[in-house]
Structures are given as structure tokens and as C-alpha cells.
Amino acid sequence: MLLATARFQELKTRFHAVAAAPRAGREALFPTAIGPIDVLLGGGLPCGSLVTLEGHGSAGCRSIAAALLAQATRRGLGAVIDSGELYPPALEAAGVRLDRLLIVPAHTPSGAARAVDVLLRSRTARVVVMAAAMLRSAVWVRLANLAHKAGALLVVLVSRAAAELSAVATVRLACCLERPVVHGTRGIWAVFSGFELRAELRKHKRAAGGACVSVLSSVHG
């Protein structure tokens, strides 16, 4: 009887230890497949998160979003909320399987929010990419909660996240162009092959912000 009680107490102690362990060690991560960025993120983006990719113009943010969509469409579906700027051949060149990509047109903030809401509730897409829209704080909270429940990534492209969006983002990654990359001799015979991108981690629930990495992005990004 004493032995059984001791074993029960041992199991109880182990259970409480596991329950109290940091969530990071058991959390599913979604890798970008961009080596330096995955190192910066500790292996990838936490599944079930709202993530902002921030930068003026494209600034490489689209390259990272395309890499995430390429990963998603290898084994499942990805989705893009399109306001009319999407260029599918560029996504295909980045490795996205267009036959597994849901393209949802939406030309108003409320339309984009409704489209994301439906996609996340349906749990059909592992990654949903949208451009930032002027939405109320309560709407961003709802979309972040839906992403969490679905275990999906909601990726928001934005120049800089406003307070309402920043508050609900699990990860904020800022991108800026550092320099162009050319092959061959300088001058008219030089061939532009891409650019060097600097990515800065502005927010992460498991890491301090401020860390940076440099990434070489091809012309297709």
C-alpha cells in the first residue's frame, strides 16, 4: 500500500512538472525554410499565430510570405486575400503550388476580414496571407483567436503595424533592403540577381526583440 502511494505521488509530481513546463518546448512550429530566419525565430513561426511582416514597399516581406505559402502548399492548402495586386507567376517561381492555393478577392477592409474569418473557421488553409486593412481592434482580436483555434498562420503584410494589430501579433518581423546583389563586372554588363534583406525581430513571445539576420533574396522574391 505504501509502495502504491509512493508511486502515485511520483506520477503526480511528474504530471505537475510537465504541466508547468514552458510552452515553447511543446509548441508546434511552422518553418519558413529560409535558414537564417528560422534560426532567428528558434525554428519557425508558432502555429496558430497572427504574424506581421513589416516593411515599406515589398521590402522582401513578399519573399517571406511566398516561402510560407510554398511550405503550406507542399502538403496542404494555402490562401491569399487578393486586393488586385497578386501576380501568381511570381508565387509559382517561389515554389508555391498554384493548384493548392486559394485566391480570395477582397477589395474592402470588411470584405478582407470576412474572407479571413471564413477561411480560418473552415480550417482549410495552413497559411493565410493578407495585406493589412483598417480594422477595429476587436476584429483583429477575433481573427487572432480564430487563427489560434485553427492552428493556422495568419500572415499580415504591412508597412508598420498599428497599435491594434501589434497588440494581437504573436510575432512581428520587420524587413528592409540593405543592398542589391549583382553578378559579373560592374557597369552595363552587370546582372542583377537579387538583394540582401535585413530581417529584425520586433516581437516574439518566446524571445527578446531586436535580433537581426541578413538574407539573400532572389529576383523572384
C-alpha positions as CSV (number, residue, x, y, z in Angstrom):
1,M,0.0,0.0,0.0
2,L,2.8,2.4,0.9
3,L,4.6,1.5,-2.3
4,A,1.5,2.2,-4.4
5,T,1.0,5.5,-2.6
6,A,4.7,6.5,-3.3
7,R,4.3,5.6,-7.0
8,F,1.1,7.7,-7.2
9,Q,2.9,10.7,-5.6
10,E,5.8,10.2,-8.1
11,L,3.4,10.2,-11.1
12,K,1.6,13.2,-9.6
13,T,4.8,15.1,-9.3
14,R,5.8,14.3,-12.9
15,F,2.4,15.4,-14.2
16,H,2.7,18.7,-12.5
17,A,6.2,19.2,-13.7
18,V,5.1,18.6,-17.3
19,A,2.1,20.9,-16.9
20,A,4.3,23.6,-15.5
21,A,7.0,23.3,-18.2
22,P,7.5,26.2,-20.7
23,R,5.0,26.0,-23.6
24,A,7.8,26.8,-26.1
25,G,9.2,23.3,-25.8
26,R,6.0,21.6,-26.8
27,E,4.7,24.2,-29.3
28,A,4.4,23.3,-33.0
29,L,6.5,25.5,-35.2
30,F,6.0,26.2,-38.9
31,P,9.4,26.8,-40.6
32,T,9.8,29.4,-43.3
33,A,12.5,27.2,-45.0
34,I,14.7,30.3,-45.0
35,G,17.6,29.2,-42.9
36,P,18.7,32.5,-41.2
37,I,15.2,33.5,-40.4
38,D,14.3,30.1,-38.9
39,V,17.3,30.4,-36.7
40,L,16.2,33.9,-35.7
41,L,12.7,32.5,-34.8
42,G,14.0,29.5,-32.9
43,G,13.0,27.0,-35.6
44,G,10.0,28.7,-37.2
45,L,6.8,30.6,-36.5
46,P,4.4,29.3,-33.8
47,C,1.4,27.6,-35.4
48,G,-1.9,29.2,-34.5
49,S,-0.4,32.7,-34.6
50,L,-1.0,36.1,-36.2
51,V,2.3,37.3,-37.7
52,T,3.1,40.7,-39.1
53,L,5.7,41.1,-41.9
54,E,6.6,44.8,-41.8
55,G,8.4,46.9,-44.4
56,H,8.0,49.7,-46.9
57,G,7.1,48.6,-50.4
58,S,7.7,44.9,-50.9
59,A,11.0,45.1,-48.9
60,G,11.3,41.3,-49.0
61,C,8.2,40.7,-47.0
62,R,6.5,39.2,-50.0
63,S,9.5,36.8,-50.4
64,I,9.0,35.5,-46.8
65,A,5.2,35.2,-47.4
66,A,5.8,33.3,-50.6
67,A,8.2,31.0,-48.8
68,L,5.5,30.3,-46.2
69,L,2.9,29.6,-48.9
70,A,5.3,27.3,-50.7
71,Q,5.7,25.3,-47.4
72,A,2.0,25.2,-46.9
73,T,1.1,24.0,-50.4
74,R,3.6,21.2,-50.4
75,R,1.3,19.2,-48.1
76,G,-1.9,21.1,-47.9
77,L,-3.6,24.3,-48.9
78,G,-2.6,28.0,-48.6
79,A,-4.7,31.1,-49.1
80,V,-4.2,34.7,-50.2
81,I,-6.6,37.5,-49.8
82,D,-6.1,39.4,-53.1
83,S,-6.9,43.1,-53.5
84,G,-6.0,43.0,-57.1
85,E,-2.1,43.1,-56.8
86,L,-1.4,39.4,-56.8
87,Y,0.9,38.0,-59.5
88,P,0.6,34.2,-59.5
89,P,3.6,33.5,-61.7
90,A,5.9,35.1,-59.1
91,L,4.4,32.8,-56.4
92,E,4.9,29.8,-58.7
93,A,8.5,30.8,-59.3
94,A,9.0,30.9,-55.5
95,G,7.8,27.3,-55.2
96,V,4.1,27.8,-54.4
97,R,1.8,25.2,-55.9
98,L,-0.9,27.2,-57.5
99,D,-3.2,24.2,-57.7
100,R,-3.2,24.2,-53.9
101,L,-3.5,28.0,-53.4
102,L,-6.9,29.6,-52.6
103,I,-7.0,33.1,-54.0
104,V,-9.9,35.1,-52.5
105,P,-10.6,38.5,-54.0
106,A,-11.5,41.2,-51.4
107,H,-11.4,44.9,-52.2
108,T,-12.6,46.4,-48.9
109,P,-11.4,46.1,-45.3
110,S,-14.7,44.5,-44.2
111,G,-14.5,42.1,-47.2
112,A,-11.0,41.0,-46.3
113,A,-11.9,40.4,-42.7
114,R,-14.9,38.3,-43.7
115,A,-12.8,36.3,-46.1
116,V,-10.2,35.6,-43.4
117,D,-12.9,34.7,-40.9
118,V,-14.4,32.1,-43.2
119,L,-11.0,30.6,-44.2
120,L,-9.9,30.3,-40.6
121,R,-13.2,28.8,-39.4
122,S,-13.2,26.3,-42.2
123,R,-9.6,25.2,-41.2
124,T,-8.8,24.5,-44.9
125,A,-5.6,26.5,-45.2
126,R,-2.4,26.2,-43.1
127,V,-1.3,29.7,-44.1
128,V,-3.5,32.7,-44.9
129,V,-1.8,35.8,-46.2
130,M,-3.4,39.2,-46.3
131,A,-2.4,42.9,-46.6
132,A,-3.1,45.0,-43.6
133,A,-6.5,46.7,-43.5
134,M,-8.1,49.4,-41.4
135,L,-9.9,47.2,-38.9
136,R,-11.1,47.8,-35.4
137,S,-9.2,46.3,-32.5
138,A,-12.0,43.8,-31.8
139,V,-11.8,42.5,-35.3
140,W,-8.0,41.8,-35.1
141,V,-8.6,40.1,-31.8
142,R,-11.3,37.9,-33.3
143,L,-9.1,36.9,-36.3
144,A,-6.1,36.2,-34.0
145,N,-8.2,33.9,-31.8
146,L,-9.6,32.1,-34.9
147,A,-6.0,31.5,-36.1
148,H,-5.1,30.1,-32.7
149,K,-8.1,27.8,-32.7
150,A,-7.4,26.6,-36.2
151,G,-3.7,26.1,-35.6
152,A,-3.0,28.2,-38.8
153,L,-0.7,31.1,-39.5
154,L,-2.4,34.4,-40.4
155,V,0.3,36.5,-42.1
156,V,-0.3,40.2,-42.4
157,L,1.8,42.3,-44.7
158,V,2.1,45.9,-43.5
159,S,4.5,48.9,-43.7
160,R,4.4,49.1,-39.9
161,A,1.9,47.5,-37.5
162,A,-0.5,49.9,-35.9
163,A,-1.1,49.6,-32.1
164,E,-4.3,47.5,-32.6
165,L,-2.5,45.0,-34.9
166,S,0.7,45.0,-32.9
167,A,-1.1,44.1,-29.7
168,V,-2.5,40.8,-31.0
169,A,0.5,39.8,-33.1
170,T,2.5,36.8,-31.7
171,V,5.5,37.6,-33.9
172,R,6.5,40.9,-35.6
173,L,9.2,40.6,-38.2
174,A,10.5,43.8,-39.9
175,C,12.2,43.7,-43.3
176,C,14.4,46.2,-45.1
177,L,16.6,46.2,-48.1
178,E,20.3,46.6,-47.4
179,R,21.9,46.4,-50.9
180,P,21.4,45.0,-54.4
181,V,23.3,41.8,-55.4
182,V,24.9,41.7,-58.9
183,H,26.8,39.1,-60.8
184,G,29.6,39.9,-63.3
185,T,31.5,43.0,-63.8
186,R,30.3,46.4,-62.8
187,G,28.6,48.6,-65.4
188,I,26.3,47.7,-68.2
189,W,27.3,44.0,-68.2
190,A,26.4,43.5,-64.5
191,V,23.4,41.2,-64.0
192,F,21.1,41.9,-61.1
193,S,20.3,38.7,-59.2
194,G,18.5,39.9,-56.1
195,F,19.1,41.8,-53.0
196,E,20.3,41.4,-49.4
197,L,17.5,41.6,-46.9
198,R,17.8,42.5,-43.3
199,A,15.2,41.0,-41.0
200,E,14.7,42.3,-37.5
201,L,12.6,40.5,-34.8
202,R,10.4,43.2,-33.3
203,K,8.2,41.0,-31.1
204,H,8.2,37.3,-30.1
205,K,6.5,35.8,-27.1
206,R,9.5,33.5,-26.6
207,A,12.4,35.8,-27.3
208,A,13.6,39.3,-26.8
209,G,13.1,41.7,-29.7
210,G,15.9,43.4,-31.6
211,A,17.8,40.4,-33.0
212,C,18.6,40.7,-36.7
213,V,19.8,38.5,-39.6
214,S,20.7,39.1,-43.2
215,V,19.1,37.0,-46.0
216,L,19.9,36.8,-49.7
217,S,16.6,37.1,-51.7
218,S,16.4,36.2,-55.4
219,V,14.8,38.5,-58.0
220,H,11.7,36.2,-57.8
221,G,11.0,37.4,-54.2
